[in-house]
Amino acid sequence: MGTSRRAEIRIPSRLRGSAMGAPGGKINRPRTELKKKLFKRRRVLNRERRLKHRVVGAVIDEGLITRHHLKKRASSARANITLSGKKRRKLLQQIRLAQKEKAAMEVEAPAKPVRTTEPQPKSQKKTKAPQDVDMENLEDGS
């Protein structure tokens, strides 16, 4: 009964100071330039791949796009964008009125006198010469 057994504690190999080192590399060592460039390259390529294969939703009324459509497109590119009948009519009416107004402005514009290409002589302001004023002696009278 005299044989005593020592309790053996097993330490995992990743925690032991082995020749291979930790799987993540040294803890406080900064990344090398090459590694940084490789990470950036992978990030950029993935972004391009994502943008290339992006699904874009359908736009029903191509000519009628509001700022709300653009906002929606920015937040969710896949969403189908449709206009209600009321909004569609209002936008079409707005466009028609703007075109009428523009046409009316174009008709009025030529009615103004056409400028000549020669520069007009500028009117020069006349400056008055300072006049000599004689001061009367008030001392004599008092």
Protein Blocks (a to p, Z undefined) as FASTA:
>chain_A
ZZccdddddddfklpccfkopfkbpfklccdfklmmmmmmmmmmmmmmmmmmpccdddfb
lmlccfklmmmmmmmmmbccdddfklmmmmmmmmmmmmmmmmmmmmmmmmpccddfbdcd
ddddddddddddddddfklmZZ
